[in-house]
């Protein structure tokens, strides 16, 4: 059974919840590692976020603004992007276009191809 997305108390997560993308990126560049697994990102404007190397497994991005984010080096297994704005996003090459479309339109969880 899939876990329900959680609101965690990680400072880095709170930066994202409060639309403090610059602070998030600065702390990440300084070596802070956020705990973003299973988090609730619904409705957030995350444009400009540095997602490289993050584990965002099982994140819930419903109706979030993800435009222009490079997720190519981000772990998104089990994440859902239902109704999100994804124009200009770069997804991991292991994710098929069909998988991304199913998640975007129907809320299915992203699964990596074998």
JOWOWO-V319768 format. One line per field, one symbol per residue. psi: psi as a letter, one per 40 degrees, with the letter a starting at -180 (. if undefined). burial: + if it has 24 or more other ideal C-beta (glycine too) atoms within 12 Angstrom, else -. A space follows every 50 residues. Layout:
# JOWOWO-V319768
psi->???
burial->???
This chain:
# JOWOWO-V319768
psi->hiihiihiehdddddddefgdddddddddeehhigeheiheheihehehh eheihfheihfhfihehehhedfhheheihfheiheheihihdehidddd dddddeeihhhii.
burial->----+------++-+++---+-+++--+-----+-+++++++-+++++++ +--+-+++++++-+++--+-+--+++++++++-+-+--+-++--+---++ --++----++----
